C-alpha cells in the first residue's frame, strides 16, 4: 500500500519532519507502523489502535501521538496530520486542520 504524506506547497513533508523530531523509541515505532502498512495494506489497520474521527477521517493512536489519515483506496492512504495528544481526546483544532488538508487535496 502506498503512503502519501501531506506536504506544504513548498514541498515540505510535515509528517516525516514531525516524526524525525521525536525520541528514538517513538520514531522507530512510527516508522515500523508505516512499514507494516506498506507491506500488509488494509490488513495492517486491524492490528493498530485506530478510531474514526469524522466521516472518512481516522486516527492511529501511538502512545501520545496521533496520526490522522484518510484511506484513498485499497492501495493508498494519505497521512494528513500528526500531533501529540495533549488532553483526553483529539483537540478540535487538530481535527479541523486534518479535515482542511483532506478537502484541499480533494480526498473528501
C-alpha positions in Angstrom: 0.0 0.0 0.0 1.3 3.5 -0.8 1.5 6.1 1.9 1.1 9.7 0.8 2.2 12.2 3.4 0.8 15.7 3.4 3.3 18.2 2.0 3.2 22.0 2.1 3.0 24.0 -1.2 6.8 24.4 -0.9 7.2 20.6 -0.7 8.0 20.2 3.0 6.8 16.8 4.3 5.1 17.7 7.6 4.6 14.1 8.7 8.2 12.8 8.5 9.5 16.1 9.8 7.4 15.7 12.9 8.4 12.0 13.3 12.1 12.8 12.9 12.0 15.2 15.9 10.6 12.5 18.3 12.7 10.3 20.6 14.4 7.3 19.1 11.9 4.9 20.5 8.8 6.8 19.3 10.5 7.3 15.9 11.2 3.6 15.5 7.6 2.7 16.5 6.1 5.1 14.0 8.4 4.0 11.1 7.6 0.4 11.9 3.9 1.1 11.6 4.5 2.8 8.3 6.4 -0.2 7.0 3.7 -2.6 8.2 1.1 -0.5 6.3 3.2 -0.6 3.2 3.7 -4.4 3.5 0.2 -5.5 4.7 -2.1 -2.9 3.3 -5.5 -2.6 4.8 -4.9 -5.6 7.0 -2.3 -3.6 9.0 -5.0 -1.2 10.3 -6.8 -4.2 12.0 -3.7 -4.6 14.2 -3.4 -0.9 15.1 -5.2 1.2 17.6 -7.4 3.3 15.3 -10.7 5.2 15.6 -12.9 7.1 13.3 -12.9 10.9 13.9 -15.3 12.4 11.4 -16.6 10.8 8.1 -13.6 9.4 6.3 -11.1 10.9 8.7 -9.5 8.3 11.1 -6.6 8.4 13.5 -3.9 5.9 14.6 -3.0 6.1 18.2 0.6 5.5 19.0 1.5 6.3 22.7 0.8 10.0 22.9 1.0 10.6 19.2 -1.9 10.7 16.8 -1.7 10.3 13.0 -4.8 11.5 11.2 -5.4 9.8 7.9 -7.9 9.1 5.1 -8.0 5.8 3.1 -7.8 6.7 -0.5 -8.5 3.3 -2.0 -7.3 -0.3 -1.4 -3.8 0.7 -2.5 -3.3 4.1 -0.8 -3.6 6.0 2.5 -3.0 9.8 3.0 -1.4 10.8 6.3 -2.7 14.3 6.7 -1.7 15.4 10.2 0.3 14.2 13.2 0.3 15.6 16.7 0.9 14.8 20.3 -2.3 14.2 22.3 -2.5 16.9 25.0 -5.9 16.1 26.5 -8.2 13.2 26.8 -9.2 13.2 23.2 -8.1 14.8 19.9 -8.5 18.5 20.0 -10.9 20.2 17.7 -8.3 22.4 16.1 -6.1 19.3 15.2 -9.1 17.5 13.6 -10.1 20.7 11.8 -6.5 21.0 10.4 -6.6 17.4 9.1 -10.1 17.9 7.6 -9.0 21.2 5.9 -5.9 19.4 4.4 -8.1 16.5 3.2 -10.5 18.9 1.5 -7.7 20.9 -0.1 -6.3 17.7 -1.6 -9.7 16.6 -2.8 -9.7 13.5 -0.6 -13.1 14.1 1.0 
